């Protein structure tokens, strides 16, 4: 699938240390290899319960998670958030 990275994600990546940058870059490369028909069934991708747009979570490394949306066969990386911060949000109920 095509992968689009939002500007705020690019900024967040630049603020990370070299090791975390490499880990997230590796995660993005793996994410781009996910086929559209497999996206919803992937064990690495979890759907967030939200009242609006369908959002998904992908593990970037032990600490960071990638927030994703999907439009017309394109994965959009919306944000990079700390795992602990994600768990504190009201939409932290993750569906397998």
Buried (B, 14 or more C-beta within 10 A) or exposed (E): BEBEBBEEBEEBBEEBEEEBEEBBEEBBEEBEEBEEEEBEEEEEBBBBEEEEEEBBBBBBBEEBBBBBBBEEEEBBBBBBBEBEEBEEEEBEEBEE
